[in-house]
């Protein structure tokens, strides 16, 4: 992948999302559409953004019984996403069925632990161990289930990459040096994540909310 940056188009207005995508398309490698966007605009919105001409990452974080997730995966075949997310905590059977139902050209990756969570949050949910431990456990389960890779924070990607050498690793919650962390708790810089084995770097606000999104995207890409 020549440019690993996927811009998170977390904008509620379709016209604004497409305008931003068109503006920065020469400086990013793909576009991530999340749950808010998909619920607001559905298949039509995805088709509109696909006209920009970049790979689409559908960050839907599917999590349900195996049959339901498989059905959802089949329902998005027509959208031809490059990447789709499911939750690793849905279990091995759910992940296996999701992968089996996905298009041959779609990478299915499992969300291990949201970057908005930390060890205190895990304890409150009854999960023992550190975020590092939890991510490695779920990464191993995703690999056994036959998925293409996982989503994890930049703080864990190096360890996961050493454990799963040919995995496909999506890292969100990235912040360029000197920028605020916002609602993210486990962040690193794009360069560090890439050096540690990230396949895709998901970047949203540092580009989408920049005074000059093109300059921001170019500046981040120049550090990789």
DRENVOTI-234983 format. One record per residue (C-alpha): x, y, z. Coordinates in Angstrom, 2 decimals, decimal comma, padded with zeros to 5 digits. Example, Ala and Ser with C-alpha at 12.3 -4.5 7.8 and 13.67 -1.06 7.14 Angstrom:
2
rec xx=012,30	yy=-004,50	zz=007,80 .
rec xx=013,67	yy=-001,06	zz=007,14 .
***
This chain:
224
rec xx=000,00	yy=000,00	zz=000,00 .
rec xx=001,67	yy=003,21	zz=-001,17 .
rec xx=-000,26	yy=005,49	zz=001,20 .
rec xx=-001,53	yy=003,78	zz=004,38 .
rec xx=-003,60	yy=006,77	zz=005,54 .
rec xx=-007,36	yy=006,24	zz=005,56 .
rec xx=-009,28	yy=009,44	zz=006,25 .
rec xx=-012,13	yy=008,95	zz=008,70 .
rec xx=-015,07	yy=010,77	zz=007,13 .
rec xx=-016,98	yy=011,11	zz=010,38 .
rec xx=-019,20	yy=013,88	zz=009,11 .
rec xx=-023,02	yy=013,76	zz=009,32 .
rec xx=-023,62	yy=015,66	zz=006,06 .
rec xx=-023,07	yy=013,66	zz=002,88 .
rec xx=-022,21	yy=016,68	zz=000,73 .
rec xx=-019,61	yy=017,87	zz=003,22 .
rec xx=-018,10	yy=014,39	zz=003,49 .
rec xx=-017,77	yy=014,02	zz=-000,27 .
rec xx=-016,36	yy=017,53	zz=-000,65 .
rec xx=-013,68	yy=016,80	zz=001,94 .
rec xx=-012,86	yy=013,46	zz=000,30 .
rec xx=-012,50	yy=015,11	zz=-003,11 .
rec xx=-010,25	yy=017,77	zz=-001,62 .
rec xx=-007,75	yy=015,39	zz=-000,03 .
rec xx=-008,04	yy=012,34	zz=-002,30 .
rec xx=-004,56	yy=012,78	zz=-003,76 .
rec xx=-002,99	yy=012,73	zz=-000,30 .
rec xx=-004,66	yy=009,74	zz=001,39 .
rec xx=-004,90	yy=006,06	zz=000,49 .
rec xx=-008,53	yy=005,37	zz=001,37 .
rec xx=-011,69	yy=006,56	zz=003,11 .
rec xx=-013,22	yy=005,21	zz=006,32 .
rec xx=-016,98	yy=005,42	zz=006,76 .
rec xx=-018,22	yy=004,75	zz=010,25 .
rec xx=-021,45	yy=003,75	zz=011,89 .
rec xx=-022,83	yy=007,29	zz=012,14 .
rec xx=-022,32	yy=007,87	zz=008,43 .
rec xx=-023,78	yy=004,49	zz=007,46 .
rec xx=-026,86	yy=004,92	zz=009,65 .
rec xx=-027,47	yy=008,38	zz=008,20 .
rec xx=-026,84	yy=007,66	zz=004,52 .
rec xx=-026,85	yy=003,88	zz=004,03 .
rec xx=-025,89	yy=002,25	zz=000,75 .
rec xx=-026,56	yy=005,46	zz=-001,18 .
rec xx=-024,02	yy=007,38	zz=000,87 .
rec xx=-021,36	yy=004,72	zz=000,41 .
rec xx=-021,92	yy=004,71	zz=-003,35 .
rec xx=-021,59	yy=008,50	zz=-003,42 .
rec xx=-018,28	yy=008,44	zz=-001,55 .
rec xx=-017,05	yy=005,55	zz=-003,73 .
rec xx=-017,28	yy=007,89	zz=-006,73 .
rec xx=-014,23	yy=009,70	zz=-005,29 .
rec xx=-012,24	yy=006,71	zz=-006,50 .
rec xx=-010,52	yy=005,54	zz=-003,31 .
rec xx=-010,87	yy=002,23	zz=-001,42 .
rec xx=-013,69	yy=002,25	zz=001,12 .
rec xx=-013,30	yy=001,02	zz=004,68 .
rec xx=-016,71	yy=000,29	zz=006,25 .
rec xx=-016,14	yy=000,57	zz=009,98 .
rec xx=-019,44	yy=-001,01	zz=011,06 .
rec xx=-018,11	yy=-003,03	zz=014,02 .
rec xx=-020,66	yy=-005,78	zz=013,47 .
rec xx=-021,47	yy=-007,72	zz=016,63 .
rec xx=-024,40	yy=-010,16	zz=016,86 .
rec xx=-025,12	yy=-013,87	zz=016,60 .
rec xx=-023,15	yy=-015,56	zz=013,78 .
rec xx=-026,08	yy=-015,92	zz=011,39 .
rec xx=-027,07	yy=-012,26	zz=011,71 .
rec xx=-023,54	yy=-011,00	zz=011,16 .
rec xx=-023,14	yy=-013,28	zz=008,13 .
rec xx=-026,37	yy=-011,89	zz=006,69 .
rec xx=-025,20	yy=-008,34	zz=007,24 .
rec xx=-021,91	yy=-009,13	zz=005,53 .
rec xx=-023,75	yy=-010,53	zz=002,52 .
rec xx=-025,95	yy=-007,43	zz=002,39 .
rec xx=-022,93	yy=-005,17	zz=001,83 .
rec xx=-021,37	yy=-007,21	zz=-000,98 .
rec xx=-022,78	yy=-004,74	zz=-003,50 .
rec xx=-020,82	yy=-001,91	zz=-001,85 .
rec xx=-017,50	yy=-003,68	zz=-002,54 .
rec xx=-015,73	yy=-002,43	zz=000,59 .
rec xx=-011,99	yy=-002,96	zz=000,84 .
rec xx=-012,20	yy=-003,44	zz=004,61 .
rec xx=-015,02	yy=-004,21	zz=007,05 .
rec xx=-014,85	yy=-004,40	zz=010,84 .
rec xx=-016,52	yy=-006,80	zz=013,22 .
rec xx=-016,04	yy=-007,18	zz=016,99 .
rec xx=-013,63	yy=-009,89	zz=018,14 .
rec xx=-015,65	yy=-010,18	zz=021,34 .
rec xx=-018,44	yy=-011,72	zz=019,25 .
rec xx=-016,49	yy=-014,97	zz=019,45 .
rec xx=-014,83	yy=-017,41	zz=017,09 .
rec xx=-018,01	yy=-018,73	zz=015,43 .
rec xx=-019,21	yy=-015,23	zz=014,63 .
rec xx=-015,86	yy=-014,27	zz=013,15 .
rec xx=-015,65	yy=-017,45	zz=011,08 .
rec xx=-019,14	yy=-016,91	zz=009,65 .
rec xx=-018,43	yy=-013,25	zz=008,93 .
rec xx=-015,29	yy=-014,11	zz=006,99 .
rec xx=-017,05	yy=-016,90	zz=005,08 .
rec xx=-019,86	yy=-014,53	zz=004,08 .
rec xx=-017,62	yy=-011,64	zz=003,04 .
rec xx=-016,70	yy=-010,84	zz=-000,54 .
rec xx=-013,42	yy=-012,37	zz=-001,68 .
rec xx=-011,99	yy=-008,87	zz=-002,16 .
rec xx=-012,95	yy=-007,62	zz=001,30 .
rec xx=-010,59	yy=-007,80	zz=004,25 .
rec xx=-012,45	yy=-008,64	zz=007,47 .
rec xx=-010,74	yy=-007,27	zz=010,56 .
rec xx=-011,75	yy=-007,63	zz=014,19 .
rec xx=-011,93	yy=-004,77	zz=016,64 .
rec xx=-010,07	yy=-005,89	zz=019,76 .
rec xx=-010,40	yy=-003,02	zz=022,23 .
rec xx=-011,69	yy=000,46	zz=021,48 .
rec xx=-009,05	yy=003,18	zz=021,79 .
rec xx=-011,44	yy=005,13	zz=024,05 .
rec xx=-011,07	yy=002,40	zz=026,72 .
rec xx=-008,33	yy=001,81	zz=029,25 .
rec xx=-007,51	yy=-000,69	zz=032,02 .
rec xx=-010,01	yy=000,85	zz=034,44 .
rec xx=-012,77	yy=000,38	zz=031,86 .
rec xx=-011,78	yy=-003,27	zz=031,44 .
rec xx=-012,00	yy=-003,87	zz=035,18 .
rec xx=-015,46	yy=-002,32	zz=035,27 .
rec xx=-016,53	yy=-004,80	zz=032,58 .
rec xx=-015,13	yy=-007,74	zz=034,52 .
rec xx=-012,13	yy=-008,32	zz=032,24 .
rec xx=-008,87	yy=-009,24	zz=033,96 .
rec xx=-005,52	yy=-007,99	zz=032,78 .
rec xx=-004,24	yy=-004,96	zz=030,92 .
rec xx=-005,40	yy=-003,61	zz=027,54 .
rec xx=-002,22	yy=-005,17	zz=026,13 .
rec xx=-003,23	yy=-008,60	zz=027,42 .
rec xx=-006,78	yy=-008,27	zz=026,13 .
rec xx=-005,69	yy=-007,20	zz=022,66 .
rec xx=-003,25	yy=-010,11	zz=022,35 .
rec xx=-005,91	yy=-012,60	zz=023,47 .
rec xx=-008,45	yy=-011,34	zz=020,96 .
rec xx=-005,85	yy=-011,08	zz=018,19 .
rec xx=-005,00	yy=-014,74	zz=018,68 .
rec xx=-008,70	yy=-015,64	zz=018,51 .
rec xx=-009,16	yy=-013,61	zz=015,31 .
rec xx=-006,19	yy=-015,32	zz=013,67 .
rec xx=-007,54	yy=-018,76	zz=014,59 .
rec xx=-010,93	yy=-017,76	zz=013,18 .
rec xx=-009,32	yy=-017,03	zz=009,81 .
rec xx=-009,72	yy=-013,26	zz=009,73 .
rec xx=-007,38	yy=-011,01	zz=007,79 .
rec xx=-006,35	yy=-008,96	zz=010,79 .
rec xx=-007,45	yy=-006,79	zz=013,66 .
rec xx=-008,00	yy=-003,23	zz=014,80 .
rec xx=-005,88	yy=-002,19	zz=017,77 .
rec xx=-004,26	yy=000,90	zz=019,21 .
rec xx=-000,75	yy=001,91	zz=018,28 .
rec xx=000,38	yy=000,91	zz=021,74 .
rec xx=-000,29	yy=-002,76	zz=021,01 .
rec xx=000,43	yy=-003,11	zz=017,30 .
rec xx=004,12	yy=-003,94	zz=017,72 .
rec xx=003,40	yy=-006,88	zz=020,02 .
rec xx=000,54	yy=-008,11	zz=017,82 .
rec xx=002,69	yy=-007,84	zz=014,71 .
rec xx=005,36	yy=-010,01	zz=016,35 .
rec xx=002,69	yy=-012,55	zz=017,28 .
rec xx=000,93	yy=-012,52	zz=013,88 .
rec xx=003,57	yy=-011,78	zz=011,28 .
rec xx=001,34	yy=-011,73	zz=008,18 .
rec xx=-001,67	yy=-010,05	zz=009,78 .
rec xx=-003,36	yy=-006,91	zz=008,49 .
rec xx=-003,39	yy=-004,28	zz=011,24 .
rec xx=-005,64	yy=-001,22	zz=011,34 .
rec xx=-004,65	yy=001,43	zz=013,86 .
rec xx=-007,06	yy=004,25	zz=014,78 .
rec xx=-006,77	yy=006,94	zz=017,46 .
rec xx=-003,64	yy=008,41	zz=015,93 .
rec xx=-002,50	yy=011,93	zz=016,66 .
rec xx=000,42	yy=013,77	zz=015,03 .
rec xx=003,08	yy=015,01	zz=017,43 .
rec xx=001,88	yy=018,06	zz=019,32 .
rec xx=-001,86	yy=017,58	zz=018,77 .
rec xx=-004,52	yy=016,93	zz=021,40 .
rec xx=-005,80	yy=013,43	zz=022,19 .
rec xx=-009,52	yy=014,33	zz=022,37 .
rec xx=-011,57	yy=011,35	zz=023,61 .
rec xx=-008,82	yy=008,83	zz=022,85 .
rec xx=-006,91	yy=007,27	zz=025,75 .
rec xx=-004,26	yy=005,12	zz=024,03 .
rec xx=-002,69	yy=007,12	zz=021,22 .
rec xx=000,60	yy=007,22	zz=019,31 .
rec xx=001,86	yy=009,15	zz=016,31 .
rec xx=001,20	yy=007,88	zz=012,76 .
rec xx=004,93	yy=007,33	zz=012,20 .
rec xx=005,32	yy=005,24	zz=015,33 .
rec xx=002,32	yy=003,09	zz=014,44 .
rec xx=003,63	yy=002,53	zz=010,92 .
rec xx=007,10	yy=001,64	zz=012,18 .
rec xx=005,56	yy=-000,86	zz=014,60 .
rec xx=003,71	yy=-002,74	zz=011,86 .
rec xx=000,43	yy=-000,93	zz=011,15 .
rec xx=-001,00	yy=-001,69	zz=007,70 .
rec xx=-003,61	yy=001,08	zz=007,76 .
rec xx=-003,52	yy=004,35	zz=009,69 .
rec xx=-006,98	yy=005,75	zz=010,42 .
rec xx=-006,85	yy=009,52	zz=010,88 .
rec xx=-009,87	yy=011,76	zz=011,29 .
rec xx=-009,94	yy=015,03	zz=013,18 .
rec xx=-006,28	yy=016,00	zz=012,65 .
rec xx=-007,19	yy=016,22	zz=008,94 .
rec xx=-010,95	yy=016,78	zz=008,79 .
rec xx=-010,94	yy=019,59	zz=011,36 .
rec xx=-007,70	yy=021,21	zz=010,23 .
rec xx=-007,83	yy=024,73	zz=008,88 .
rec xx=-006,24	yy=023,35	zz=005,70 .
rec xx=-007,08	yy=019,63	zz=005,38 .
rec xx=-004,86	yy=019,16	zz=002,33 .
rec xx=-001,84	yy=020,63	zz=004,08 .
rec xx=-002,58	yy=018,52	zz=007,17 .
rec xx=-002,82	yy=015,30	zz=005,12 .
rec xx=000,38	yy=016,10	zz=003,25 .
rec xx=002,20	yy=016,93	zz=006,46 .
rec xx=001,21	yy=013,61	zz=008,07 .
rec xx=002,09	yy=011,63	zz=004,95 .
rec xx=005,50	yy=013,30	zz=004,86 .
rec xx=006,35	yy=011,82	zz=008,28 .
rec xx=005,78	yy=008,21	zz=007,19 .
***
